[in-house]
Amino acid sequence: MGRLKEALRAGDGAAASAMTLEIDAAFVQLQGIDTGLSDLIQRRYFELFFFFSLLIIISILALWFLNRHLEKSVSRERQSRIFLRETAKLGSLKEMQR
């Protein structure tokens, strides 16, 4: 920027024009770098979001499967108790009939 000011004060329009083109090229280059970094950061955030979403979905499915398995086990255990109670009643009735 100091050289540009000096060229403008000296009235050297060609040097000033060349320097503004250099500055413009540097801005374009920095804009390209910024765009590349922004794209990279957004892609990383998307990958993390996708990974955690997948992890949550897998956890929910695992918990659902375990809950379903637990409900079936409780149902079987309840049916087993009812069967045991009924067979005990029948056994005591047969003993009473003897």
Protein Blocks (a to p, Z undefined) as FASTA:
>chain_A
ZZmmmmmmnopaklmmmmmmmmmmmmmmmmmmmmmmmmmmmmmmmmmmmmmmmmmmmmmm
mmmmmmmmmmmmmmmmmmmmmmmmmmmmmmmmmmmmZZ
